[in-house]
Amino acid sequence: MARIYNFSAGPSMLPETVLRTAAEEMLDYHGSGMSVMEMSHRSKWFQDIIDQAEADLREIMNIPDNYKVLFLQGGGNQQFAAIPMNLMKNGVADYIVTGQWAKKAAQEAEKYGKVNIVASSADKTFSYIPDCSDLPISEDADYVYICHNNTIYGTKFNKLPNTKGKILVADMSSDILSEPVNVEDYGLLWFGVQKNVGPAGVTVVVIREDLIRDDLPEFVPTMLKYKTQADAGSLYNTPPCYGIYVCGLVFQWVKSMGGLEAMKIHNEKKAKILYDYLDSSKMFKGTVVKKDRSLMNVPFVTGDADLDAKFVKEATAAGFTNLKGHRTVGGMRASIYNAMPIEGVQKLVEFMAEFEKNNQ
Ligand SMILES: *Cc1c(COP(=O)(O)O)cnc(C)c1O
């Protein structure tokens, strides 16, 4: 068996122990005589799986009782629509645009109401997080929206915006479970699981109960109402059962690793190895303002597109895959999510140093 170091931005590496458990339980889950893929979502087996997954996530993230946890489908892009449909009462929302995902979210929200872009870092290819301490927040904004970690550009909100009392909504798809989070700072936070938690196909919404409305406009599809899913315990229709099961295994893995405080230390150690090298290298440069650097996604360039391509090619051959940067940034990007072991980053840096030496 040859596992490689996979630096994909998503879907991405999962902990090896989780994959092994899933493999062991594939044909006969806990004496049920079936795979989780084959069991009814109305069975006690599956109810226990989803209940345990929710309980573990609540424990890990310290989610208060007045927040609901919803296991949904449709990915991030569906939330771009569901959020304005469910939260716009005045029909106004403020968006902070720090990358493609926030931009797409804002564009989708425009279909349902008035969207104000109150801050943006588009002027410098999203290489920084704008100062959000005193933004022109709209009087009647139903919420303020951010993308907490910008997967493509490698920036992260290390300080939350001052929303002047408005509800904060955050896309945490690419940094959820990477460090502790104070859930009460948010009215709603959500994440697609395929970056840092599990297999593609599950989206988790954590929403404060008082924001779940039953007075939504007629046009809102039943499936997109948070109320539908909250009332049904995420089992209104057939949920992505197997994906939820694997997420549950990852939650248990995070617990076994010592929870989010320990994940943070682990992730800071890994990121430091790579950033320290980038800061000392004469060939490779990080593309992001230092104080806004992500712990999860690390874009870097040589400044020469041919050399970038040569690096990606040789790295792939050496077992470091998916390092090609997003087409809008170019260069390279190493995504070093929770499941990337520290050796993966150490070996990548050794490889980079060797490449630098050989290509001067
Ligand atoms: C990947 C990603 C998305 C898009 O998710 P889909 O499930 O592909 O729709 C949205 N936001 C962030 C931060 C992402 O990393």
The ligand as an ORCA input file, in Angstrom:
! r2SCAN-3c Opt
* xyz 0 1
  C     -15.139     24.418     -1.706
  C     -15.764     25.620     -1.100
  C     -17.074     26.026     -1.412
  C     -17.914     25.357     -2.476
  O     -18.423     24.183     -2.074
  P     -19.284     23.224     -3.031
  O     -19.697     22.177     -2.060
  O     -18.399     22.735     -4.119
  O     -20.451     24.006     -3.550
  C     -17.586     27.104     -0.752
  N     -16.868     27.775      0.168
  C     -15.600     27.433      0.478
  C     -14.843     28.220      1.498
  C     -15.018     26.345     -0.143
  O     -13.740     26.000      0.168
*
